[in-house]
Amino acid sequence: MAKMINAWSLAAEVLEGTLDETYPIMKKAPINDRDDLKRDLNNGAIVNTDTVYYEKYMAEKKRVRSQNNEITELRAEIELLKAMIRDKY
């Protein structure tokens, strides 16, 4: 008899950290004693599986994007102030 798969069973697999083993998306092989790198056996790609590094990378990317948005807003405010000064004199 086949195992019943539903959203609850998939959620349990995610919480237990066993989803990749139970339902692998790609066949992976280890690379030279590196736990964070795997080779995708379907296409030969090297995949970084370090989730901690990925979360840090995404947090840094979000911080830089926010900083760039703030700089853009400050530039716009400076241009507005310049225009106000020009119009006054």
Secondary structure, 3 states (H helix, E strand, C coil): CCCCCCHHHHHHHHHHCCHHHHCCCCCEEEECCEEEEEEECCCCCEEECCHHHHHHHHHHHHHHHHHHHHHHHHHHHHHHHHHHHHHHC
